[in-house]
Amino acid sequence: MIASSRPLGYAQDNLRWLLVPAMTDFHVAAGLGIVAAGTIFLAVRFFRRPKQAWFPHYGWVGLAVIAGAQLGLVLGNYWIRTFFTPTAWTGYLLLADAGVHQLSGHSRLADSPRDFFKLCAWSVPLWLLFEAYNLRLKNWKYTGLPHSFVLDLLGYGWSFATIWPAIFETADLIEALGFLRPPRKPKPAFQPRLVLTLSFLGLLMVATPLLVPAAQSRYLFGLVWVGFILLLDPLNGVMRGESLLRDWQNGERSRIASLCVSGVVCGFLWEFWNYWAGAKWNYTFPIAQSWKVFEMPLPGYLGFPAFALECFVMYEFVESIQRKLNPRLNERPAEVTK
């Protein structure tokens, strides 16, 4: 039977277990260096930017949650190790949203808790679509699970519910930090034939991994990361929803840029926190397994910007469908970053 926590005397051994990989494995040391440098850079930028509002109290709660999770990991607490990833991400969401609010005077959680938790709720079924693909492509697997149906379900649901909010909140934070350039000169409108072609290409990309033999499909998850963008974004435009293609056409690059940067930031944080978690994912796709940063092979990091764009497009597709089914939703105020 596993105790819920280890005695305090084990803290030194756990700390050694956490630090030894950083001192002996280049892929861990490199990852830690990137995360540390990125965190310091964003923190300095945050403190130098002018503030528009107060720092919400839940931001301090988020910071305490992250610190408590790290401390519990050092002390070897079983429950913290098992649920470390969703715990850390919960703290991050609270902290990031509070930072956005202080910088810009508005944020998702402060302005509309209902919409924030709606995003969390939709994050679960949207991610399950990729889990369904993984049943065939077998690009990752989960280890260290509690071996309890209820606890497994809690861990999956809690973790998956943080994915879309993480991308959106981080994109909001990147915009609030003032990194992005003003809009450029608009471009000529896309021809309907081109839009239809892109959507058909996206359909072909998301279908191909399911149609080719399983041995070859394991190499094709990249098509899934890109395919839903091409498939759904033109449809969002047709339904008068928010569209990345329309942004590009109008010379507005800030949303695309902030989402791509958000994908990179979230990607490194996902891999950073996952590496030391008790319940975690491991990558099994047959590409560059000897070239890793944390557990992720280097080519996999190229997928995070595309995944962030995909998160936006998929959620906007859901929103557009809902607005079509219930026109009264069109009367509601727009979200912070769409």
LOLO-358782 format. One record per residue (C-alpha): z, y, x; residue number from 1. Coordinates in nm, 2 decimals. Layout:
<pts>
<pt c3="Z" c2="Y" c1="X" n="NUM"/>
...
</pts>
This chain:
<pts>
<pt c3="0.00" c2="0.00" c1="0.00" n="1"/>
<pt c3="-0.10" c2="0.35" c1="0.13" n="2"/>
<pt c3="0.18" c2="0.60" c1="0.13" n="3"/>
<pt c3="0.10" c2="0.94" c1="-0.02" n="4"/>
<pt c3="0.18" c2="1.11" c1="0.31" n="5"/>
<pt c3="0.28" c2="1.03" c1="0.66" n="6"/>
<pt c3="0.60" c2="1.14" c1="0.82" n="7"/>
<pt c3="0.60" c2="1.47" c1="1.00" n="8"/>
<pt c3="0.62" c2="1.28" c1="1.33" n="9"/>
<pt c3="0.27" c2="1.17" c1="1.29" n="10"/>
<pt c3="0.14" c2="1.53" c1="1.29" n="11"/>
<pt c3="0.08" c2="1.52" c1="1.67" n="12"/>
<pt c3="-0.12" c2="1.20" c1="1.64" n="13"/>
<pt c3="-0.33" c2="1.34" c1="1.36" n="14"/>
<pt c3="-0.39" c2="1.67" c1="1.54" n="15"/>
<pt c3="-0.51" c2="1.46" c1="1.84" n="16"/>
<pt c3="-0.73" c2="1.26" c1="1.61" n="17"/>
<pt c3="-0.88" c2="1.59" c1="1.48" n="18"/>
<pt c3="-0.93" c2="1.75" c1="1.82" n="19"/>
<pt c3="-1.05" c2="1.47" c1="2.04" n="20"/>
<pt c3="-1.40" c2="1.45" c1="1.88" n="21"/>
<pt c3="-1.44" c2="1.82" c1="1.94" n="22"/>
<pt c3="-1.36" c2="1.77" c1="2.31" n="23"/>
<pt c3="-1.56" c2="1.45" c1="2.36" n="24"/>
<pt c3="-1.86" c2="1.46" c1="2.12" n="25"/>
<pt c3="-2.12" c2="1.72" c1="2.17" n="26"/>
<pt c3="-2.24" c2="1.70" c1="1.81" n="27"/>
<pt c3="-1.89" c2="1.79" c1="1.69" n="28"/>
<pt c3="-1.83" c2="2.06" c1="1.95" n="29"/>
<pt c3="-2.17" c2="2.22" c1="1.87" n="30"/>
<pt c3="-2.09" c2="2.22" c1="1.50" n="31"/>
<pt c3="-1.75" c2="2.37" c1="1.55" n="32"/>
<pt c3="-1.90" c2="2.64" c1="1.77" n="33"/>
<pt c3="-2.16" c2="2.73" c1="1.51" n="34"/>
<pt c3="-1.90" c2="2.74" c1="1.23" n="35"/>
<pt c3="-1.65" c2="2.94" c1="1.43" n="36"/>
<pt c3="-1.92" c2="3.19" c1="1.54" n="37"/>
<pt c3="-2.06" c2="3.23" c1="1.19" n="38"/>
<pt c3="-1.71" c2="3.27" c1="1.04" n="39"/>
<pt c3="-1.62" c2="3.54" c1="1.29" n="40"/>
<pt c3="-1.95" c2="3.72" c1="1.24" n="41"/>
<pt c3="-1.92" c2="3.73" c1="0.86" n="42"/>
<pt c3="-1.55" c2="3.83" c1="0.87" n="43"/>
<pt c3="-1.62" c2="4.12" c1="1.11" n="44"/>
<pt c3="-1.90" c2="4.23" c1="0.88" n="45"/>
<pt c3="-1.68" c2="4.21" c1="0.58" n="46"/>
<pt c3="-1.40" c2="4.42" c1="0.72" n="47"/>
<pt c3="-1.65" c2="4.69" c1="0.84" n="48"/>
<pt c3="-1.82" c2="4.73" c1="0.50" n="49"/>
<pt c3="-1.70" c2="4.99" c1="0.26" n="50"/>
<pt c3="-1.50" c2="4.85" c1="-0.03" n="51"/>
<pt c3="-1.57" c2="4.92" c1="-0.40" n="52"/>
<pt c3="-1.27" c2="4.76" c1="-0.56" n="53"/>
<pt c3="-0.94" c2="4.58" c1="-0.51" n="54"/>
<pt c3="-0.92" c2="4.23" c1="-0.37" n="55"/>
<pt c3="-0.84" c2="4.00" c1="-0.66" n="56"/>
<pt c3="-0.52" c2="3.80" c1="-0.63" n="57"/>
<pt c3="-0.71" c2="3.47" c1="-0.67" n="58"/>
<pt c3="-0.87" c2="3.54" c1="-0.34" n="59"/>
<pt c3="-0.53" c2="3.50" c1="-0.17" n="60"/>
<pt c3="-0.48" c2="3.18" c1="-0.37" n="61"/>
<pt c3="-0.82" c2="3.06" c1="-0.23" n="62"/>
<pt c3="-0.72" c2="3.14" c1="0.13" n="63"/>
<pt c3="-0.39" c2="2.96" c1="0.08" n="64"/>
<pt c3="-0.57" c2="2.65" c1="-0.06" n="65"/>
<pt c3="-0.80" c2="2.63" c1="0.24" n="66"/>
<pt c3="-0.51" c2="2.68" c1="0.48" n="67"/>
<pt c3="-0.29" c2="2.42" c1="0.29" n="68"/>
<pt c3="-0.58" c2="2.17" c1="0.29" n="69"/>
<pt c3="-0.62" c2="2.21" c1="0.67" n="70"/>
<pt c3="-0.24" c2="2.17" c1="0.72" n="71"/>
<pt c3="-0.23" c2="1.86" c1="0.49" n="72"/>
<pt c3="-0.51" c2="1.71" c1="0.70" n="73"/>
<pt c3="-0.32" c2="1.77" c1="1.02" n="74"/>
<pt c3="0.00" c2="1.62" c1="0.86" n="75"/>
<pt c3="-0.20" c2="1.31" c1="0.75" n="76"/>
<pt c3="-0.14" c2="1.35" c1="0.38" n="77"/>
<pt c3="-0.33" c2="1.08" c1="0.20" n="78"/>
<pt c3="-0.42" c2="1.28" c1="-0.11" n="79"/>
<pt c3="-0.53" c2="1.58" c1="0.09" n="80"/>
<pt c3="-0.75" c2="1.36" c1="0.31" n="81"/>
<pt c3="-0.90" c2="1.19" c1="0.01" n="82"/>
<pt c3="-0.97" c2="1.50" c1="-0.19" n="83"/>
<pt c3="-1.01" c2="1.73" c1="0.11" n="84"/>
<pt c3="-1.37" c2="1.84" c1="0.05" n="85"/>
<pt c3="-1.34" c2="1.95" c1="-0.31" n="86"/>
<pt c3="-1.00" c2="2.11" c1="-0.23" n="87"/>
<pt c3="-1.14" c2="2.32" c1="0.05" n="88"/>
<pt c3="-1.45" c2="2.42" c1="-0.16" n="89"/>
<pt c3="-1.23" c2="2.52" c1="-0.45" n="90"/>
<pt c3="-1.04" c2="2.75" c1="-0.21" n="91"/>
<pt c3="-1.37" c2="2.88" c1="-0.07" n="92"/>
<pt c3="-1.51" c2="2.97" c1="-0.41" n="93"/>
<pt c3="-1.20" c2="3.17" c1="-0.50" n="94"/>
<pt c3="-1.20" c2="3.35" c1="-0.16" n="95"/>
<pt c3="-1.58" c2="3.42" c1="-0.16" n="96"/>
<pt c3="-1.57" c2="3.55" c1="-0.52" n="97"/>
<pt c3="-1.28" c2="3.78" c1="-0.44" n="98"/>
<pt c3="-1.47" c2="3.91" c1="-0.13" n="99"/>
<pt c3="-1.78" c2="3.98" c1="-0.34" n="100"/>
<pt c3="-1.57" c2="4.17" c1="-0.60" n="101"/>
<pt c3="-1.41" c2="4.39" c1="-0.33" n="102"/>
<pt c3="-1.74" c2="4.47" c1="-0.17" n="103"/>
<pt c3="-1.95" c2="4.53" c1="-0.48" n="104"/>
<pt c3="-1.70" c2="4.60" c1="-0.76" n="105"/>
<pt c3="-1.81" c2="4.29" c1="-0.96" n="106"/>
<pt c3="-1.84" c2="3.92" c1="-0.92" n="107"/>
<pt c3="-1.90" c2="3.60" c1="-1.12" n="108"/>
<pt c3="-1.55" c2="3.49" c1="-1.18" n="109"/>
<pt c3="-1.40" c2="3.84" c1="-1.23" n="110"/>
<pt c3="-1.68" c2="3.96" c1="-1.46" n="111"/>
<pt c3="-1.74" c2="3.64" c1="-1.67" n="112"/>
<pt c3="-1.51" c2="3.34" c1="-1.62" n="113"/>
<pt c3="-1.70" c2="3.16" c1="-1.89" n="114"/>
<pt c3="-2.03" c2="3.19" c1="-1.71" n="115"/>
<pt c3="-1.86" c2="3.09" c1="-1.38" n="116"/>
<pt c3="-1.72" c2="2.77" c1="-1.53" n="117"/>
<pt c3="-2.04" c2="2.70" c1="-1.71" n="118"/>
<pt c3="-2.21" c2="2.70" c1="-1.37" n="119"/>
<pt c3="-1.95" c2="2.46" c1="-1.25" n="120"/>
<pt c3="-2.01" c2="2.23" c1="-1.55" n="121"/>
<pt c3="-2.38" c2="2.23" c1="-1.51" n="122"/>
<pt c3="-2.35" c2="2.16" c1="-1.13" n="123"/>
<pt c3="-2.24" c2="1.80" c1="-1.21" n="124"/>
<pt c3="-2.54" c2="1.68" c1="-1.41" n="125"/>
<pt c3="-2.78" c2="1.87" c1="-1.19" n="126"/>
<pt c3="-2.65" c2="1.71" c1="-0.87" n="127"/>
<pt c3="-2.65" c2="1.37" c1="-1.05" n="128"/>
<pt c3="-3.03" c2="1.39" c1="-1.06" n="129"/>
<pt c3="-3.03" c2="1.38" c1="-0.68" n="130"/>
<pt c3="-2.78" c2="1.09" c1="-0.68" n="131"/>
<pt c3="-3.03" c2="0.91" c1="-0.91" n="132"/>
<pt c3="-3.30" c2="0.96" c1="-0.65" n="133"/>
<pt c3="-3.06" c2="0.84" c1="-0.38" n="134"/>
<pt c3="-3.02" c2="0.50" c1="-0.56" n="135"/>
<pt c3="-3.38" c2="0.43" c1="-0.45" n="136"/>
<pt c3="-3.41" c2="0.64" c1="-0.13" n="137"/>
<pt c3="-3.07" c2="0.54" c1="0.01" n="138"/>
<pt c3="-3.04" c2="0.85" c1="0.23" n="139"/>
<pt c3="-2.66" c2="0.87" c1="0.21" n="140"/>
<pt c3="-2.36" c2="0.66" c1="0.11" n="141"/>
<pt c3="-1.99" c2="0.74" c1="0.03" n="142"/>
<pt c3="-1.70" c2="0.59" c1="0.22" n="143"/>
<pt c3="-1.32" c2="0.61" c1="0.21" n="144"/>
<pt c3="-1.31" c2="0.63" c1="-0.17" n="145"/>
<pt c3="-0.97" c2="0.56" c1="-0.34" n="146"/>
<pt c3="-1.10" c2="0.23" c1="-0.50" n="147"/>
<pt c3="-0.98" c2="0.35" c1="-0.84" n="148"/>
<pt c3="-1.23" c2="0.42" c1="-1.11" n="149"/>
<pt c3="-1.03" c2="0.72" c1="-1.24" n="150"/>
<pt c3="-0.97" c2="0.87" c1="-0.90" n="151"/>
<pt c3="-1.33" c2="0.80" c1="-0.79" n="152"/>
<pt c3="-1.45" c2="0.98" c1="-1.11" n="153"/>
<pt c3="-1.22" c2="1.27" c1="-1.04" n="154"/>
<pt c3="-1.34" c2="1.30" c1="-0.68" n="155"/>
<pt c3="-1.71" c2="1.28" c1="-0.77" n="156"/>
<pt c3="-1.68" c2="1.52" c1="-1.06" n="157"/>
<pt c3="-1.47" c2="1.78" c1="-0.88" n="158"/>
<pt c3="-1.69" c2="1.77" c1="-0.57" n="159"/>
<pt c3="-2.02" c2="1.79" c1="-0.76" n="160"/>
<pt c3="-1.88" c2="2.08" c1="-0.97" n="161"/>
<pt c3="-1.85" c2="2.30" c1="-0.66" n="162"/>
<pt c3="-2.21" c2="2.26" c1="-0.53" n="163"/>
<pt c3="-2.40" c2="2.51" c1="-0.74" n="164"/>
<pt c3="-2.12" c2="2.77" c1="-0.75" n="165"/>
<pt c3="-2.10" c2="2.74" c1="-0.37" n="166"/>
<pt c3="-2.47" c2="2.83" c1="-0.33" n="167"/>
<pt c3="-2.45" c2="3.11" c1="-0.58" n="168"/>
<pt c3="-2.13" c2="3.27" c1="-0.46" n="169"/>
<pt c3="-2.24" c2="3.26" c1="-0.10" n="170"/>
<pt c3="-2.57" c2="3.42" c1="-0.19" n="171"/>
<pt c3="-2.37" c2="3.69" c1="-0.38" n="172"/>
<pt c3="-2.16" c2="3.74" c1="-0.06" n="173"/>
<pt c3="-2.46" c2="3.77" c1="0.17" n="174"/>
<pt c3="-2.61" c2="4.04" c1="-0.06" n="175"/>
<pt c3="-2.27" c2="4.22" c1="-0.09" n="176"/>
<pt c3="-2.25" c2="4.22" c1="0.29" n="177"/>
<pt c3="-2.56" c2="4.44" c1="0.31" n="178"/>
<pt c3="-2.78" c2="4.22" c1="0.53" n="179"/>
<pt c3="-3.09" c2="4.24" c1="0.32" n="180"/>
<pt c3="-3.38" c2="4.49" c1="0.33" n="181"/>
<pt c3="-3.50" c2="4.70" c1="0.04" n="182"/>
<pt c3="-3.79" c2="4.58" c1="-0.17" n="183"/>
<pt c3="-4.14" c2="4.59" c1="-0.02" n="184"/>
<pt c3="-4.47" c2="4.69" c1="-0.16" n="185"/>
<pt c3="-4.56" c2="4.46" c1="-0.46" n="186"/>
<pt c3="-4.84" c2="4.21" c1="-0.41" n="187"/>
<pt c3="-5.12" c2="4.13" c1="-0.65" n="188"/>
<pt c3="-5.03" c2="3.91" c1="-0.95" n="189"/>
<pt c3="-5.06" c2="3.53" c1="-0.90" n="190"/>
<pt c3="-5.35" c2="3.38" c1="-1.08" n="191"/>
<pt c3="-5.26" c2="3.14" c1="-1.37" n="192"/>
<pt c3="-5.46" c2="2.87" c1="-1.20" n="193"/>
<pt c3="-5.26" c2="2.90" c1="-0.88" n="194"/>
<pt c3="-4.93" c2="2.89" c1="-1.08" n="195"/>
<pt c3="-5.05" c2="2.57" c1="-1.26" n="196"/>
<pt c3="-5.16" c2="2.42" c1="-0.93" n="197"/>
<pt c3="-4.82" c2="2.48" c1="-0.77" n="198"/>
<pt c3="-4.64" c2="2.33" c1="-1.07" n="199"/>
<pt c3="-4.86" c2="2.02" c1="-1.06" n="200"/>
<pt c3="-4.81" c2="1.99" c1="-0.68" n="201"/>
<pt c3="-4.43" c2="2.00" c1="-0.75" n="202"/>
<pt c3="-4.46" c2="1.72" c1="-1.00" n="203"/>
<pt c3="-4.66" c2="1.51" c1="-0.75" n="204"/>
<pt c3="-4.39" c2="1.57" c1="-0.49" n="205"/>
<pt c3="-4.10" c2="1.47" c1="-0.70" n="206"/>
<pt c3="-4.28" c2="1.17" c1="-0.83" n="207"/>
<pt c3="-4.42" c2="1.03" c1="-0.50" n="208"/>
<pt c3="-4.08" c2="0.90" c1="-0.36" n="209"/>
<pt c3="-4.04" c2="0.70" c1="-0.68" n="210"/>
<pt c3="-4.39" c2="0.55" c1="-0.67" n="211"/>
<pt c3="-4.43" c2="0.44" c1="-0.31" n="212"/>
<pt c3="-4.27" c2="0.13" c1="-0.17" n="213"/>
<pt c3="-3.89" c2="0.16" c1="-0.11" n="214"/>
<pt c3="-3.92" c2="0.12" c1="0.27" n="215"/>
<pt c3="-4.15" c2="0.43" c1="0.29" n="216"/>
<pt c3="-3.97" c2="0.63" c1="0.02" n="217"/>
<pt c3="-3.66" c2="0.66" c1="0.25" n="218"/>
<pt c3="-3.86" c2="0.91" c1="0.46" n="219"/>
<pt c3="-3.96" c2="1.13" c1="0.16" n="220"/>
<pt c3="-3.64" c2="1.30" c1="0.04" n="221"/>
<pt c3="-3.79" c2="1.62" c1="0.18" n="222"/>
<pt c3="-4.04" c2="1.61" c1="-0.10" n="223"/>
<pt c3="-3.76" c2="1.61" c1="-0.35" n="224"/>
<pt c3="-3.59" c2="1.91" c1="-0.19" n="225"/>
<pt c3="-3.91" c2="2.12" c1="-0.22" n="226"/>
<pt c3="-4.08" c2="1.96" c1="-0.52" n="227"/>
<pt c3="-3.84" c2="2.09" c1="-0.80" n="228"/>
<pt c3="-3.89" c2="2.45" c1="-0.67" n="229"/>
<pt c3="-4.27" c2="2.42" c1="-0.72" n="230"/>
<pt c3="-4.24" c2="2.23" c1="-1.04" n="231"/>
<pt c3="-3.99" c2="2.44" c1="-1.22" n="232"/>
<pt c3="-4.02" c2="2.80" c1="-1.09" n="233"/>
<pt c3="-4.36" c2="2.86" c1="-1.25" n="234"/>
<pt c3="-4.22" c2="2.72" c1="-1.58" n="235"/>
<pt c3="-3.93" c2="2.97" c1="-1.55" n="236"/>
<pt c3="-4.18" c2="3.25" c1="-1.53" n="237"/>
<pt c3="-4.38" c2="3.12" c1="-1.83" n="238"/>
<pt c3="-4.05" c2="3.11" c1="-2.03" n="239"/>
<pt c3="-3.98" c2="3.47" c1="-1.92" n="240"/>
<pt c3="-3.69" c2="3.36" c1="-1.71" n="241"/>
<pt c3="-3.60" c2="3.47" c1="-1.36" n="242"/>
<pt c3="-3.87" c2="3.35" c1="-1.11" n="243"/>
<pt c3="-3.89" c2="3.34" c1="-0.73" n="244"/>
<pt c3="-4.26" c2="3.37" c1="-0.75" n="245"/>
<pt c3="-4.23" c2="3.69" c1="-0.96" n="246"/>
<pt c3="-3.97" c2="3.82" c1="-0.71" n="247"/>
<pt c3="-4.22" c2="3.77" c1="-0.43" n="248"/>
<pt c3="-4.50" c2="3.92" c1="-0.63" n="249"/>
<pt c3="-4.29" c2="4.23" c1="-0.70" n="250"/>
<pt c3="-4.20" c2="4.27" c1="-0.33" n="251"/>
<pt c3="-3.83" c2="4.17" c1="-0.40" n="252"/>
<pt c3="-3.73" c2="3.94" c1="-0.12" n="253"/>
<pt c3="-3.35" c2="3.98" c1="-0.14" n="254"/>
<pt c3="-3.28" c2="3.69" c1="-0.37" n="255"/>
<pt c3="-3.50" c2="3.45" c1="-0.18" n="256"/>
<pt c3="-3.35" c2="3.56" c1="0.15" n="257"/>
<pt c3="-2.99" c2="3.55" c1="0.03" n="258"/>
<pt c3="-3.03" c2="3.20" c1="-0.12" n="259"/>
<pt c3="-3.19" c2="3.07" c1="0.20" n="260"/>
<pt c3="-2.90" c2="3.21" c1="0.41" n="261"/>
<pt c3="-2.66" c2="3.08" c1="0.16" n="262"/>
<pt c3="-2.81" c2="2.73" c1="0.21" n="263"/>
<pt c3="-2.76" c2="2.75" c1="0.58" n="264"/>
<pt c3="-2.40" c2="2.87" c1="0.55" n="265"/>
<pt c3="-2.31" c2="2.62" c1="0.28" n="266"/>
<pt c3="-2.48" c2="2.34" c1="0.47" n="267"/>
<pt c3="-2.27" c2="2.39" c1="0.78" n="268"/>
<pt c3="-1.95" c2="2.42" c1="0.58" n="269"/>
<pt c3="-2.04" c2="2.10" c1="0.38" n="270"/>
<pt c3="-2.08" c2="1.91" c1="0.70" n="271"/>
<pt c3="-1.78" c2="2.07" c1="0.87" n="272"/>
<pt c3="-1.54" c2="1.99" c1="0.60" n="273"/>
<pt c3="-1.69" c2="1.65" c1="0.53" n="274"/>
<pt c3="-1.66" c2="1.53" c1="0.89" n="275"/>
<pt c3="-1.28" c2="1.51" c1="0.88" n="276"/>
<pt c3="-1.24" c2="1.41" c1="0.52" n="277"/>
<pt c3="-1.10" c2="1.07" c1="0.42" n="278"/>
<pt c3="-1.34" c2="1.03" c1="0.13" n="279"/>
<pt c3="-1.68" c2="1.14" c1="0.26" n="280"/>
<pt c3="-2.05" c2="1.09" c1="0.27" n="281"/>
<pt c3="-2.25" c2="0.94" c1="0.56" n="282"/>
<pt c3="-2.62" c2="0.98" c1="0.62" n="283"/>
<pt c3="-2.83" c2="0.67" c1="0.64" n="284"/>
<pt c3="-3.18" c2="0.80" c1="0.64" n="285"/>
<pt c3="-3.38" c2="0.67" c1="0.93" n="286"/>
<pt c3="-3.46" c2="0.99" c1="1.11" n="287"/>
<pt c3="-3.30" c2="1.14" c1="1.43" n="288"/>
<pt c3="-2.97" c2="0.96" c1="1.38" n="289"/>
<pt c3="-2.89" c2="1.01" c1="1.75" n="290"/>
<pt c3="-2.93" c2="1.39" c1="1.72" n="291"/>
<pt c3="-2.65" c2="1.51" c1="1.50" n="292"/>
<pt c3="-2.44" c2="1.81" c1="1.43" n="293"/>
<pt c3="-2.13" c2="1.67" c1="1.26" n="294"/>
<pt c3="-2.26" c2="1.38" c1="1.05" n="295"/>
<pt c3="-2.60" c2="1.54" c1="0.97" n="296"/>
<pt c3="-2.91" c2="1.46" c1="1.18" n="297"/>
<pt c3="-3.06" c2="1.79" c1="1.30" n="298"/>
<pt c3="-3.38" c2="1.77" c1="1.08" n="299"/>
<pt c3="-3.15" c2="1.75" c1="0.78" n="300"/>
<pt c3="-3.03" c2="2.11" c1="0.82" n="301"/>
<pt c3="-3.39" c2="2.23" c1="0.75" n="302"/>
<pt c3="-3.34" c2="2.11" c1="0.40" n="303"/>
<pt c3="-3.04" c2="2.33" c1="0.31" n="304"/>
<pt c3="-3.24" c2="2.66" c1="0.26" n="305"/>
<pt c3="-3.49" c2="2.47" c1="0.03" n="306"/>
<pt c3="-3.20" c2="2.31" c1="-0.15" n="307"/>
<pt c3="-3.05" c2="2.65" c1="-0.22" n="308"/>
<pt c3="-3.37" c2="2.78" c1="-0.37" n="309"/>
<pt c3="-3.39" c2="2.46" c1="-0.57" n="310"/>
<pt c3="-3.04" c2="2.52" c1="-0.70" n="311"/>
<pt c3="-3.14" c2="2.86" c1="-0.83" n="312"/>
<pt c3="-3.46" c2="2.74" c1="-0.99" n="313"/>
<pt c3="-3.30" c2="2.43" c1="-1.16" n="314"/>
<pt c3="-3.02" c2="2.63" c1="-1.31" n="315"/>
<pt c3="-3.25" c2="2.91" c1="-1.42" n="316"/>
<pt c3="-3.46" c2="2.64" c1="-1.59" n="317"/>
<pt c3="-3.16" c2="2.52" c1="-1.78" n="318"/>
<pt c3="-3.07" c2="2.88" c1="-1.87" n="319"/>
<pt c3="-3.43" c2="2.95" c1="-1.99" n="320"/>
<pt c3="-3.43" c2="2.64" c1="-2.21" n="321"/>
<pt c3="-3.10" c2="2.74" c1="-2.36" n="322"/>
<pt c3="-3.23" c2="3.09" c1="-2.43" n="323"/>
<pt c3="-3.54" c2="2.94" c1="-2.60" n="324"/>
<pt c3="-3.32" c2="2.72" c1="-2.82" n="325"/>
<pt c3="-3.07" c2="3.00" c1="-2.89" n="326"/>
<pt c3="-3.24" c2="3.35" c1="-2.88" n="327"/>
<pt c3="-2.90" c2="3.52" c1="-2.92" n="328"/>
<pt c3="-2.82" c2="3.43" c1="-2.56" n="329"/>
<pt c3="-3.09" c2="3.69" c1="-2.46" n="330"/>
<pt c3="-2.85" c2="3.96" c1="-2.58" n="331"/>
<pt c3="-2.58" c2="3.87" c1="-2.33" n="332"/>
<pt c3="-2.55" c2="4.07" c1="-2.00" n="333"/>
<pt c3="-2.73" c2="3.93" c1="-1.70" n="334"/>
<pt c3="-2.53" c2="3.75" c1="-1.43" n="335"/>
<pt c3="-2.45" c2="3.91" c1="-1.10" n="336"/>
<pt c3="-2.72" c2="3.75" c1="-0.90" n="337"/>
<pt c3="-3.02" c2="3.60" c1="-1.08" n="338"/>
</pts>
